[in-house]
């Protein structure tokens, strides 16, 4: 999800965690600059209070920024930029209702302020109100036809509405406007997979790999999609990149996905080793036991498979694979 800020220092705010951070295609390349962010750099000067608040916001001081923006709107109630920035400060404090009110005030003050329309749409989507979100995101695009962030958010909201065709069109428009932005390609590839267009999905997902470099979230999604689309070898490479993309330990779901990709690529000993390592570090991660049991059963190591089906059922007796685990446990016990 991408919030945008009208100030030139929007990049600092996004990097600090409000909204989605931009991705780069490599260490030596400049970050992706959406058209809307470039346009923000040409915004008119802010009032003194707004400029002070934006500096505080970039430093992560949401409460201090809020006070500055409230002073600005008290001084000039029709300052749409101040209301917009106030909404961002309130979102950073997870005060969703207040943030919505601030964004609506920004739109009321300036009905053609695209950043406010976009941010309000994103907030409404986050609150499971996609119909309202779509309305404001379309208005943002009407005001600024090259607004890539709004097109991306619109695609996500349309997917939630069940409008796959509309979402696909929105993602393709993002790709035209910001060819190095990975999210739209990933979402488009997943839509193509869901519709049965495996060849199209492979092309789309492969083209997203370089743009996703360095982003664990993007790479892990790509790896899963590539495995499902039939390119297990590339999925293994991408998922390994996802695991090392950050210093923090990778979530167990990514490691489990790597094991599935290794298995699909024919590297079955590697897949089992990956799952055994995951179980060692996360013994109560039930999914790893279930996947390892399946792999063991496939090579007729029925006793070991039974052990891991039992482990899964002890951890998650009502889990999503519980019924299958019970049925398979009965089968492998009979074959021991």
Rosetta silent file (secondary structure, phi, psi, omega in degrees, C-alpha in Angstrom):
SEQUENCE: XXXXXXXXXXXXXXXXXXXXXXXXXXXXXXXXXXXXXXXXXXXXXXXXXXXXXXXXXXXXXXXXXXXXXXXXXXXXXXXXXXXXXXXXXXXXXXXXXXXXXXXXXXXXXXXXXXXXXXXXXXXXXXXXXXXXXXXXXXXXXXXXXXXXXXXXXXXXXXXXXXXXXXXXXXXXXXXXXXXXXXXXXXXXXXXXXXXXXXXXXXXXXXXXXXXXXXXXXXXXXXXXXXXXXXXXXXXXXXXXXXXXXXXXXXXXXXXXXXXXXXXXXXXXXXXXXXXXXXXXXXXXXXXXXXXXXXXXXXXXXXXXXXXXXXXXXXXXXXXXXXXXXXXXXXXXXXXX
SCORE:     score description
SCORE:     0.000 S_00000001
   1 L     0.000  135.207 -174.983    0.000    0.000    0.000 S_00000001
   2 L  -119.469  107.532  164.791    1.392    3.360   -0.970 S_00000001
   3 L   -82.800  155.069  175.158    0.587    6.569    0.866 S_00000001
   4 L  -129.935  157.439 -176.312    2.081    9.664   -0.703 S_00000001
   5 L  -125.213  140.646 -174.711    3.145   12.978    0.708 S_00000001
   6 L   -74.545  -18.910 -175.286    3.012   16.264   -1.116 S_00000001
   7 L   -79.778  157.392  177.967    6.397   17.429    0.200 S_00000001
   8 L   -65.448  -22.460 -179.715    9.723   16.866   -1.504 S_00000001
   9 L   -89.064   22.443  177.015   10.894   14.969    1.593 S_00000001
  10 H   -56.706  -35.573 -178.587    8.287   12.284    0.981 S_00000001
  11 H   -59.180  -37.377  179.483   11.094    9.816    0.347 S_00000001
  12 H   -65.561  -41.770  179.920   12.285   10.192    3.919 S_00000001
  13 H   -65.254  -45.842 -178.787    8.832    9.502    5.307 S_00000001
  14 H   -62.419  -39.808  178.441    8.275    6.455    3.119 S_00000001
  15 H   -65.400  -25.546 -179.200   11.637    5.074    4.099 S_00000001
  16 H   -81.062   -9.842  171.898   10.666    5.528    7.740 S_00000001
  17 L   119.190    2.403  176.351    7.709    3.204    7.363 S_00000001
  18 L   -93.138  103.870 -174.246    4.568    5.180    6.556 S_00000001
  19 L    90.842 -172.614 -176.447    3.306    3.510    3.437 S_00000001
  20 L   -88.074  134.551  176.584    5.351    1.309    1.137 S_00000001
  21 L   -76.327  145.284  177.529    9.039    1.978    0.693 S_00000001
  22 L   -69.000  152.760  177.327   10.312    2.288   -2.864 S_00000001
  23 L  -108.924  152.414  175.661   12.400   -0.546   -4.225 S_00000001
  24 L  -114.623  158.867 -179.224   15.581   -0.283   -6.285 S_00000001
  25 L   -87.326   -4.480  178.246   16.823   -2.574   -9.005 S_00000001
  26 L   171.437  166.509 -172.851   20.305   -2.715   -7.544 S_00000001
  27 L   -63.951  -26.905 -174.931   22.781   -1.043   -5.257 S_00000001
  28 L   -96.156    2.975 -176.775   24.141    1.240   -7.992 S_00000001
  29 L  -108.727  153.419  176.592   20.802    2.434   -9.344 S_00000001
  30 L   -69.699  152.681  177.708   18.559    5.235   -8.164 S_00000001
  31 L   -65.619  157.584  177.368   15.326    4.208   -6.419 S_00000001
  32 L   -61.386  129.341  177.045   12.145    3.986   -8.422 S_00000001
  33 L  -112.898  104.730  176.242   10.581    7.437   -8.652 S_00000001
  34 L   -64.346  152.664  179.514    6.873    7.275   -9.293 S_00000001
  35 H   -56.539  -38.225 -177.639    5.503   10.124  -11.389 S_00000001
  36 H   -66.791  -32.583  177.731    3.453   11.285   -8.412 S_00000001
  37 H   -72.465  -38.331  176.717    6.569   11.558   -6.248 S_00000001
  38 H   -62.380  -41.474  179.120    8.376   13.537   -8.937 S_00000001
  39 H   -64.263  -34.037 -179.840    5.389   15.876   -9.159 S_00000001
  40 H   -62.812  -30.017 -179.447    5.470   16.310   -5.379 S_00000001
  41 L   -65.528  -19.784  179.791    8.955   17.752   -5.652 S_00000001
  42 L   -98.884   14.548 -177.902    7.474   20.705   -7.579 S_00000001
  43 L   -64.965  152.445  178.065    4.836   21.434   -4.935 S_00000001
  44 L   -65.325  159.706 -178.487    4.389   25.066   -3.820 S_00000001
  45 L   -59.560  147.335  178.297    6.168   26.165   -0.620 S_00000001
  46 L   -88.440  161.009  172.168    4.626   25.102    2.683 S_00000001
  47 L   -67.140  167.560 -178.079    3.700   27.416    5.519 S_00000001
  48 H   -60.263  -44.300 -179.664    6.172   27.692    8.394 S_00000001
  49 H   -65.786  -40.563  179.943    4.146   25.337   10.625 S_00000001
  50 H   -65.433  -43.831  178.885    3.683   22.802    7.826 S_00000001
  51 H   -61.475  -40.966  178.446    7.388   22.835    6.962 S_00000001
  52 H   -65.368  -42.406  179.598    8.270   22.318   10.626 S_00000001
  53 H   -64.413  -39.471 -179.968    5.758   19.483   10.921 S_00000001
  54 H   -66.351  -36.700  176.484    7.056   17.782    7.802 S_00000001
  55 H   -64.321  -41.867  178.068   10.602   17.916    9.133 S_00000001
  56 H   -66.018  -38.369  179.666    9.422   16.324   12.389 S_00000001
  57 H   -63.808  -41.352  178.894    7.461   13.717   10.478 S_00000001
  58 H   -64.123  -26.323  177.827   10.541   12.780    8.462 S_00000001
  59 L   -85.431   -3.771  179.908   12.375   12.295   11.761 S_00000001
  60 L    89.282    7.592 -179.614    9.641    9.946   13.000 S_00000001
  61 L   -91.811   81.727 -175.366    8.220   12.390   15.563 S_00000001
  62 H   -67.722  -37.400 -178.314    4.543   11.910   14.761 S_00000001
  63 H   -68.793  -43.265  177.282    3.255   13.607   17.907 S_00000001
  64 H   -63.672  -40.392  178.174    5.397   16.699   17.404 S_00000001
  65 H   -63.513  -41.360  179.427    4.391   16.807   13.748 S_00000001
  66 H   -57.178  -44.851 -179.333    0.731   16.521   14.690 S_00000001
  67 H   -61.153  -40.829  179.351    1.009   19.575   16.943 S_00000001
  68 H   -65.684  -42.582 -178.731    2.612   21.598   14.143 S_00000001
  69 H   -68.824  -35.441  177.384   -0.013   20.580   11.604 S_00000001
  70 H   -66.255  -36.476  175.293   -2.849   21.360   14.009 S_00000001
  71 H   -63.454  -37.525 -179.804   -1.380   24.817   14.498 S_00000001
  72 H   -66.031  -44.266 -177.659   -1.281   25.194   10.718 S_00000001
  73 H   -73.668  -26.725  175.098   -4.921   24.237   10.190 S_00000001
  74 H   -68.857  -38.322  178.439   -6.010   26.463   13.046 S_00000001
  75 H   -70.993  -42.101 -177.776   -4.196   29.361   11.394 S_00000001
  76 L  -135.810   89.444 -175.554   -5.426   28.481    7.885 S_00000001
  77 L   -60.123  -23.191 -178.707   -8.401   26.060    7.903 S_00000001
  78 L   -91.571   14.457 -178.689   -8.371   25.809    4.107 S_00000001
  79 L   -82.932   96.398 -177.581   -4.772   24.555    3.906 S_00000001
  80 H   -62.274  -36.281  179.484   -5.226   21.177    2.222 S_00000001
  81 H   -62.090  -41.150  179.104   -1.545   20.324    2.529 S_00000001
  82 H   -63.917  -43.136  177.588   -1.673   20.784    6.310 S_00000001
  83 H   -63.291  -41.693  178.708   -4.731   18.516    6.603 S_00000001
  84 H   -59.767  -49.544 -179.376   -3.047   15.902    4.386 S_00000001
  85 H   -64.717  -35.023  176.084    0.116   15.892    6.473 S_00000001
  86 H   -61.068  -41.392  176.926   -1.950   15.751    9.653 S_00000001
  87 H   -58.702  -42.041  177.829   -3.568   12.593    8.325 S_00000001
  88 H   -62.619  -43.909  179.610   -0.137   11.023    7.818 S_00000001
  89 H   -62.281  -38.265  179.458    0.943   11.963   11.349 S_00000001
  90 H   -70.935  -37.150  175.916   -2.226   10.428   12.753 S_00000001
  91 H   -63.545  -38.868  178.221   -1.764    7.240   10.729 S_00000001
  92 H   -61.051  -24.294  177.112    1.747    6.906   12.127 S_00000001
  93 L   -95.460    5.263  179.243    0.079    6.878   15.553 S_00000001
  94 L    60.514   34.739  175.920   -2.491    4.303   14.344 S_00000001
  95 L  -101.526   79.039 -167.921   -5.354    6.712   14.988 S_00000001
  96 H   -64.809  -44.797 -178.321   -7.300    5.583   11.969 S_00000001
  97 H   -64.194  -41.131  178.629  -10.598    7.428   12.509 S_00000001
  98 H   -66.154  -38.766  178.738   -8.808   10.720   13.154 S_00000001
  99 H   -63.702  -41.875  178.152   -6.618   10.173   10.085 S_00000001
 100 H   -60.286  -42.944  179.680   -9.687    9.567    7.934 S_00000001
 101 H   -62.316  -38.883 -179.887  -11.227   12.786    9.210 S_00000001
 102 H   -66.948  -42.708  178.540   -8.025   14.681    8.383 S_00000001
 103 H   -64.821  -40.124  178.043   -7.875   13.300    4.844 S_00000001
 104 H   -64.349  -36.406  176.929  -11.536   14.136    4.285 S_00000001
 105 H   -65.910  -36.326  177.553  -10.815   17.666    5.507 S_00000001
 106 H   -63.821  -42.500  179.463   -7.944   17.869    3.026 S_00000001
 107 H   -66.558  -38.102  178.514  -10.255   16.811    0.194 S_00000001
 108 H   -65.943  -39.510 -179.989  -12.878   19.308    1.323 S_00000001
 109 H   -69.631  -36.698 -178.713  -10.270   22.070    1.403 S_00000001
 110 L  -142.777   90.692 -176.314   -8.864   21.095   -1.985 S_00000001
 111 L   -61.654  -13.428 -179.736  -11.052   18.652   -3.976 S_00000001
 112 L  -112.845   31.592  176.049   -8.287   18.276   -6.556 S_00000001
 113 L   -92.562   98.373 -170.720   -5.486   17.355   -4.148 S_00000001
 114 H   -64.396  -32.908 -179.900   -4.537   13.925   -5.552 S_00000001
 115 H   -63.443  -40.103  179.212   -2.341   12.892   -2.627 S_00000001
 116 H   -66.944  -41.928  178.311   -5.232   13.334   -0.208 S_00000001
 117 H   -62.101  -42.282  178.813   -7.603   11.382   -2.470 S_00000001
 118 H   -63.909  -50.158 -175.887   -5.054    8.571   -2.762 S_00000001
 119 H   -64.856  -36.488  176.155   -4.281    8.377    0.950 S_00000001
 120 H   -64.843  -41.659  177.357   -7.955    8.402    1.869 S_00000001
 121 H   -60.663  -42.772  179.230   -8.545    5.580   -0.609 S_00000001
 122 H   -63.417  -44.146 -179.353   -5.706    3.518    0.883 S_00000001
 123 H   -62.109  -42.212  178.665   -6.978    4.071    4.410 S_00000001
 124 H   -64.883  -38.466  176.804  -10.496    3.017    3.434 S_00000001
 125 H   -63.993  -41.059  177.988   -9.126   -0.108    1.750 S_00000001
 126 H   -61.237  -25.830 -179.937   -7.165   -0.938    4.890 S_00000001
 127 L   -94.230   18.483  178.485  -10.459   -0.745    6.776 S_00000001
 128 L    59.999   42.606  176.963  -12.076   -3.284    4.438 S_00000001
 129 L  -125.233   62.393 -172.606  -14.115   -0.626    2.638 S_00000001
 130 H   -64.377  -32.407 -179.121  -13.006   -1.268   -0.961 S_00000001
 131 H   -62.132  -46.128  177.160  -16.070    0.247   -2.613 S_00000001
 132 H   -65.752  -39.907 -179.411  -15.410    3.620   -0.997 S_00000001
 133 H   -57.948  -45.340 -178.270  -11.695    3.238   -1.628 S_00000001
 134 H   -59.896  -39.721 -179.486  -12.237    2.749   -5.355 S_00000001
 135 H   -58.744  -48.194 -177.380  -14.279    5.938   -5.567 S_00000001
 136 H   -73.350  -34.797  179.099  -11.519    8.110   -4.114 S_00000001
 137 H   -67.950  -37.236  175.483   -8.714    6.364   -5.974 S_00000001
 138 H   -64.955  -37.972  177.565  -10.498    6.913   -9.289 S_00000001
 139 H   -64.229  -38.903  178.183  -10.901   10.570   -8.393 S_00000001
 140 H   -60.483  -40.435 -179.790   -7.160   10.786   -7.679 S_00000001
 141 H   -70.600  -36.334  177.063   -6.429    9.384  -11.139 S_00000001
 142 H   -61.311  -40.319 -179.581   -8.901   11.750  -12.768 S_00000001
 143 H   -70.800  -41.819 -179.238   -7.074   14.675  -11.188 S_00000001
 144 L  -129.369   93.835 -173.625   -3.611   13.321  -12.046 S_00000001
 145 L   -61.176  -21.173  179.206   -3.788   10.813  -14.934 S_00000001
 146 L   -99.288   25.297 -173.037   -0.171    9.707  -14.449 S_00000001
 147 L   -81.343   89.903 -174.424   -0.592    8.940  -10.742 S_00000001
 148 H   -63.801  -40.465  179.759    1.143    5.539  -10.542 S_00000001
 149 H   -59.337  -43.739 -179.111    0.655    5.099   -6.799 S_00000001
 150 H   -66.297  -38.160  176.047   -3.087    5.611   -7.133 S_00000001
 151 H   -62.065  -40.882  179.058   -3.273    3.123  -10.009 S_00000001
 152 H   -63.824  -46.975  178.467   -1.464    0.538   -7.888 S_00000001
 153 H   -64.250  -36.190  176.989   -3.777    1.101   -4.934 S_00000001
 154 H   -62.730  -43.504  178.276   -6.771    1.027   -7.273 S_00000001
 155 H   -58.376  -43.502  179.326   -5.691   -2.353   -8.616 S_00000001
 156 H   -63.423  -41.993  179.780   -5.460   -3.770   -5.092 S_00000001
 157 H   -67.078  -39.446  178.727   -8.890   -2.403   -4.180 S_00000001
 158 H   -65.891  -37.104  174.736  -10.458   -3.752   -7.384 S_00000001
 159 H   -58.382  -43.470 -179.117   -9.014   -7.195   -6.651 S_00000001
 160 H   -66.798  -25.781  175.130  -10.716   -7.098   -3.268 S_00000001
 161 H   -78.452  -12.645 -175.919  -13.959   -6.202   -5.031 S_00000001
 162 L    89.914   10.309 -179.324  -13.544   -9.254   -7.261 S_00000001
 163 L   -93.936   79.337 -177.148  -12.947   -7.159  -10.395 S_00000001
 164 H   -64.572  -38.302 -178.800   -9.950   -9.048  -11.819 S_00000001
 165 H   -64.561  -45.160  178.284  -10.250   -7.407  -15.231 S_00000001
 166 H   -64.938  -40.446  178.543  -10.219   -3.907  -13.771 S_00000001
 167 H   -62.668  -42.348  179.627   -7.330   -4.776  -11.454 S_00000001
 168 H   -60.758  -42.736  179.138   -5.316   -6.157  -14.365 S_00000001
 169 H   -62.622  -39.863  179.504   -5.826   -2.951  -16.339 S_00000001
 170 H   -65.498  -43.087  179.799   -4.696   -0.873  -13.350 S_00000001
 171 H   -65.060  -38.942  178.298   -1.550   -2.973  -12.848 S_00000001
 172 H   -64.255  -33.925  177.838   -0.671   -2.724  -16.535 S_00000001
 173 H   -68.303  -39.126  176.426   -0.975    1.046  -16.302 S_00000001
 174 H   -60.197  -42.919 -179.228    1.426    1.074  -13.336 S_00000001
 175 H   -61.391  -36.378  176.722    3.906   -0.960  -15.386 S_00000001
 176 H   -66.158  -41.746 -174.828    3.684    1.642  -18.159 S_00000001
 177 H   -79.411  -34.708 -175.988    4.237    4.515  -15.744 S_00000001
 178 L  -139.271   78.036 -172.109    6.874    2.902  -13.504 S_00000001
 179 L   -59.255  -23.305 -177.468    8.457   -0.070  -15.300 S_00000001
 180 L   -95.883    5.323  178.429   10.831   -0.863  -12.423 S_00000001
 181 L   -81.505  121.418 -171.510    8.118   -1.002   -9.740 S_00000001
 182 H   -81.756  -27.762 -170.501    7.774   -4.709   -8.769 S_00000001
 183 H   -60.694  -44.270 -177.984    4.448   -4.854   -6.927 S_00000001
 184 H   -62.493  -40.509  179.055    2.244   -4.351   -9.973 S_00000001
 185 H   -65.121  -40.949  179.420    4.071   -7.067  -11.916 S_00000001
 186 H   -63.281  -47.600 -179.029    3.771   -9.492   -9.007 S_00000001
 187 H   -63.484  -40.846  178.235    0.052   -8.815   -8.578 S_00000001
 188 H   -63.253  -44.143  178.563   -0.521   -9.083  -12.329 S_00000001
 189 H   -59.839  -39.759  178.704    1.378  -12.367  -12.457 S_00000001
 190 H   -67.115  -37.117  175.614   -0.743  -13.794   -9.651 S_00000001
 191 H   -63.376  -41.725  178.656   -3.908  -12.738  -11.458 S_00000001
 192 H   -63.951  -40.227  175.827   -2.679  -14.471  -14.594 S_00000001
 193 H   -60.096  -46.214 -178.018   -1.948  -17.615  -12.595 S_00000001
 194 H   -62.510  -29.871 -178.936   -5.427  -17.549  -11.087 S_00000001
 195 L   -87.508   -2.713  179.484   -6.975  -17.255  -14.549 S_00000001
 196 L    92.414    4.618  179.735   -4.956  -20.217  -15.880 S_00000001
 197 L   -88.850   74.912 -175.502   -2.545  -18.163  -18.002 S_00000001
 198 H   -66.027  -41.477 -179.882    0.598  -19.903  -16.772 S_00000001
 199 H   -63.164  -44.580  178.183    2.781  -18.798  -19.704 S_00000001
 200 H   -63.630  -39.003  179.089    1.763  -15.173  -19.280 S_00000001
 201 H   -63.445  -42.117  179.328    2.334  -15.380  -15.536 S_00000001
 202 H   -59.960  -44.619  179.357    5.847  -16.729  -16.037 S_00000001
 203 H   -61.532  -47.417 -177.470    6.760  -13.860  -18.349 S_00000001
 204 H   -63.133  -45.961 -176.721    5.325  -11.262  -15.986 S_00000001
 205 H   -69.828  -38.658  178.302    6.924  -12.690  -12.858 S_00000001
 206 H   -61.826  -36.822 -179.116   10.344  -13.189  -14.430 S_00000001
 207 H   -70.356  -14.318 -179.799   10.344   -9.552  -15.510 S_00000001
 208 H   -89.455  -11.441 -170.386    9.785   -8.502  -11.892 S_00000001
 209 L   -62.390  -49.159 -176.599   12.837  -10.270  -10.461 S_00000001
 210 H   -65.008  -36.812 -179.767   15.449   -7.570  -11.065 S_00000001
 211 H   -69.551  -23.663 -177.975   13.156   -4.821   -9.786 S_00000001
 212 H   -87.293   -1.922 -175.136   12.494   -6.802   -6.600 S_00000001
 213 L   -53.606  131.149  177.253   16.184   -7.133   -5.710 S_00000001
 214 L    88.970   -6.992 -179.184   16.829   -6.479   -2.041 S_00000001
 215 L  -107.978  110.092 -179.666   13.192   -6.694   -0.936 S_00000001
 216 H   -59.738  -43.150 -177.396   12.395   -9.790    1.094 S_00000001
 217 H   -62.233  -46.928 -179.358    8.647   -9.262    0.793 S_00000001
 218 H   -67.211  -43.521 -177.574    8.706   -8.886   -2.982 S_00000001
 219 H   -65.373  -38.767 -179.879   11.187  -11.715   -3.544 S_00000001
 220 H   -66.922  -39.620  176.646    9.275  -14.171   -1.380 S_00000001
 221 H   -64.499  -41.133  178.071    6.036  -13.423   -3.225 S_00000001
 222 H   -63.274  -43.368 -179.677    7.839  -13.829   -6.536 S_00000001
 223 H   -59.507  -43.573  177.995    9.382  -17.123   -5.478 S_00000001
 224 H   -62.716  -44.030 -179.790    6.011  -18.561   -4.567 S_00000001
 225 H   -65.347  -41.285  179.514    4.507  -17.367   -7.838 S_00000001
 226 H   -64.660  -39.632  176.649    7.363  -18.712   -9.937 S_00000001
 227 H   -61.595  -46.188 -178.429    7.100  -22.121   -8.289 S_00000001
 228 H   -67.316  -28.778  179.984    3.374  -22.255   -8.941 S_00000001
 229 H   -83.142   -7.563  173.560    3.907  -21.084  -12.518 S_00000001
 230 L   108.633    0.919  178.314    6.342  -23.937  -13.181 S_00000001
 231 L  -104.967   77.040 -175.599    9.814  -22.355  -12.944 S_00000001
 232 H   -67.805  -36.321 -178.720   11.040  -24.111   -9.797 S_00000001
 233 H   -61.606  -47.344  178.271   14.733  -23.477  -10.491 S_00000001
 234 H   -66.524  -34.570  177.992   14.265  -19.711  -10.643 S_00000001
 235 H   -59.945  -41.754  178.385   11.971  -19.913   -7.612 S_00000001
 236 H   -60.566  -46.360 -179.279   14.790  -21.513   -5.610 S_00000001
 237 H   -62.510  -44.584 -177.110   17.202  -18.737   -6.570 S_00000001
 238 H   -66.592  -41.048 -179.390   14.711  -15.990   -5.800 S_00000001
 239 H   -69.453  -35.632  173.325   13.709  -17.469   -2.440 S_00000001
 240 H   -62.233  -39.498  176.152   17.330  -17.870   -1.414 S_00000001
 241 H   -63.784  -38.069  178.861   17.777  -14.190   -2.252 S_00000001
 242 H   -62.398  -41.324 -177.003   14.711  -13.376   -0.148 S_00000001
 243 H   -64.472  -38.051 -177.579   16.139  -15.188    2.864 S_00000001
 244 H   -94.080    3.053 -175.809   19.429  -13.243    2.768 S_00000001
 245 L   -67.775  -24.786 -179.311   17.858   -9.915    1.770 S_00000001
 246 L  -130.897  155.761  179.240   17.633   -8.785    5.387 S_00000001
 247 L   -70.689  -33.685  179.673   19.741   -9.364    8.474 S_00000001
 248 L   -63.711  148.463  179.278   16.731  -10.481   10.502 S_00000001
 249 L   -59.626  138.422 -178.992   15.914  -14.174   10.397 S_00000001
 250 L   -68.643  142.203  175.305   13.519  -15.032    7.589 S_00000001
 251 L   -57.654  146.532 -177.160    9.955  -15.923    8.605 S_00000001
 252 H   -59.047  -29.215 -179.534    9.390  -19.697    8.631 S_00000001
 253 H   -63.099  -35.171  178.767    6.826  -19.457    5.822 S_00000001
 254 H   -68.992  -41.385  178.687    9.533  -18.253    3.413 S_00000001
 255 H   -64.366  -40.955  177.542   11.850  -21.102    4.382 S_00000001
 256 H   -63.240  -38.767  177.487    9.004  -23.586    3.920 S_00000001
 257 H   -64.394  -37.593  175.497    8.305  -22.100    0.488 S_00000001
 258 H   -60.275  -42.648  179.016   11.976  -22.588   -0.391 S_00000001
 259 H   -61.347  -40.857  177.716   11.666  -26.268    0.536 S_00000001
 260 H   -62.832  -40.980  179.481    8.647  -26.620   -1.750 S_00000001
 261 H   -66.836  -41.487  177.350   10.582  -24.995   -4.597 S_00000001
 262 H   -60.597  -43.450  179.537   13.584  -27.265   -4.001 S_00000001
 263 H   -62.897  -44.314 -179.927   11.316  -30.301   -4.055 S_00000001
 264 H   -65.516  -29.258  179.693    9.644  -29.126   -7.288 S_00000001
 265 L   -81.961   -0.774  179.250   13.093  -28.546   -8.823 S_00000001
 266 L    89.588    2.730  178.791   14.057  -32.152   -8.104 S_00000001
 267 L   -92.987   66.804 -172.361   16.446  -31.309   -5.256 S_00000001
 268 H   -67.566  -39.742  175.194   14.611  -33.506   -2.773 S_00000001
 269 H   -60.110  -38.895  177.833   17.475  -34.030   -0.303 S_00000001
 270 H   -63.468  -41.047 -179.892   17.908  -30.242   -0.156 S_00000001
 271 H   -61.660  -45.413  179.215   14.188  -29.805    0.459 S_00000001
 272 H   -65.390  -39.535  178.705   14.212  -32.256    3.353 S_00000001
 273 H   -63.631  -39.384  178.076   17.351  -30.653    4.791 S_00000001
 274 H   -61.524  -44.209 -179.527   15.704  -27.218    4.615 S_00000001
 275 H   -70.265  -38.370  176.909   12.658  -28.462    6.494 S_00000001
 276 H   -62.517  -40.522  176.385   14.729  -30.330    9.075 S_00000001
 277 H   -63.996  -39.214  178.288   16.691  -27.147    9.712 S_00000001
 278 H   -64.487  -42.428  179.630   13.470  -25.185   10.044 S_00000001
 279 H   -65.288  -36.140  177.548   12.069  -27.700   12.512 S_00000001
 280 H   -61.956  -42.342 -178.397   15.262  -27.504   14.552 S_00000001
 281 H   -84.688  -27.791 -178.478   14.961  -23.725   14.839 S_00000001
 282 L  -133.153   71.206 -172.569   11.136  -23.579   14.970 S_00000001
 283 L   -61.650  -19.824 -178.677    9.980  -26.936   16.408 S_00000001
 284 L  -102.181   15.492  174.345    6.389  -25.756   16.781 S_00000001
 285 L   -84.259   97.105 -168.571    6.009  -24.547   13.206 S_00000001
 286 H   -61.395  -38.328 -176.812    3.412  -27.129   12.247 S_00000001
 287 H   -57.350  -37.647  179.670    3.528  -26.567    8.500 S_00000001
 288 H   -62.534  -40.335  177.682    7.164  -27.714    8.353 S_00000001
 289 H   -63.362  -42.931 -178.183    6.228  -31.039    9.959 S_00000001
 290 H   -65.054  -45.661 -179.710    3.368  -31.523    7.511 S_00000001
 291 H   -65.465  -41.922  179.289    5.469  -30.746    4.436 S_00000001
 292 H   -65.192  -39.541  177.554    8.332  -32.933    5.597 S_00000001
 293 H   -59.264  -42.442  178.472    5.918  -35.784    6.308 S_00000001
 294 H   -61.431  -43.291 -179.282    4.604  -35.529    2.747 S_00000001
 295 H   -66.523  -39.791  178.374    8.122  -35.648    1.320 S_00000001
 296 H   -65.973  -40.729  178.480    9.083  -38.612    3.482 S_00000001
 297 H   -64.463  -35.443 -178.751    5.933  -40.468    2.508 S_00000001
 298 H   -64.226  -29.179  176.826    6.688  -39.812   -1.177 S_00000001
 299 L  -103.330   18.578  171.596    9.963  -41.732   -0.858 S_00000001
 300 L    66.046   28.601  170.215    8.283  -44.403    1.272 S_00000001
 301 L   -90.383   70.095 -166.768    9.946  -43.499    4.566 S_00000001
 302 H   -66.819  -36.823  179.991    6.614  -44.257    6.184 S_00000001
 303 H   -63.516  -46.238  178.617    7.764  -44.497    9.810 S_00000001
 304 H   -66.676  -37.269  177.440    9.432  -41.078    9.742 S_00000001
 305 H   -60.261  -43.455  179.390    6.455  -39.633    7.856 S_00000001
 306 H   -59.392  -40.925  179.754    4.125  -40.887   10.589 S_00000001
 307 H   -58.203  -42.846 -176.620    6.266  -39.163   13.219 S_00000001
 308 H   -79.797  -30.519  171.353    5.914  -35.795   11.506 S_00000001
 309 H   -62.867  -41.474  178.445    2.186  -36.162   10.779 S_00000001
 310 H   -63.590  -40.448  178.941    1.732  -36.847   14.480 S_00000001
 311 H   -62.232  -42.731  178.209    3.835  -33.795   15.339 S_00000001
 312 H   -58.438  -46.691 -175.555    1.683  -31.631   13.086 S_00000001
 313 H   -69.343  -29.663  175.341   -1.506  -32.884   14.724 S_00000001
 314 H   -67.732  -38.032 -176.719   -0.154  -32.329   18.229 S_00000001
 315 H   -79.144  -43.195 -176.992    0.662  -28.709   17.374 S_00000001
 316 L  -132.238   72.739 -178.178   -2.400  -27.884   15.263 S_00000001
 317 L   -62.129  -21.980  177.946   -5.130  -30.500   15.836 S_00000001
 318 L  -116.043   22.827 -177.262   -7.629  -28.202   14.140 S_00000001
 319 L   -70.498  172.772 -175.670   -5.210  -26.713   11.608 S_00000001
 320 L   -64.002  -25.542  178.538   -5.904  -26.256    7.900 S_00000001
 321 L  -104.474   13.530 -172.794   -4.201  -29.560    6.990 S_00000001
 322 H   -62.073  -45.155 -178.641   -5.496  -31.510    9.988 S_00000001
 323 H   -63.365  -44.050  178.116   -7.978  -33.673    8.079 S_00000001
 324 H   -65.287  -38.888  179.904   -5.427  -34.542    5.398 S_00000001
 325 H   -62.594  -40.408  179.338   -2.784  -35.226    8.030 S_00000001
 326 H   -65.600  -43.983 -179.821   -5.070  -37.689    9.817 S_00000001
 327 H   -64.526  -41.023 -179.150   -5.927  -39.491    6.591 S_00000001
 328 H   -73.075  -32.303  175.567   -2.301  -39.676    5.533 S_00000001
 329 H   -62.096  -43.114  176.920   -1.205  -40.791    8.980 S_00000001
 330 H   -59.717  -42.011 -178.524   -3.604  -43.711    8.728 S_00000001
 331 H   -64.427  -49.480 -174.970   -2.189  -44.568    5.302 S_00000001
 332 H   -69.430  -30.322  175.843    1.496  -44.463    6.277 S_00000001
 333 H   -63.486  -36.644  179.267    0.834  -46.491    9.421 S_00000001
 334 H   -69.982  -26.215 -176.054   -0.676  -49.198    7.255 S_00000001
 335 H   -93.269   -7.116 -178.244    2.357  -49.189    4.986 S_00000001
 336 L   -68.193    0.000    0.000    5.037  -49.390    7.670 S_00000001
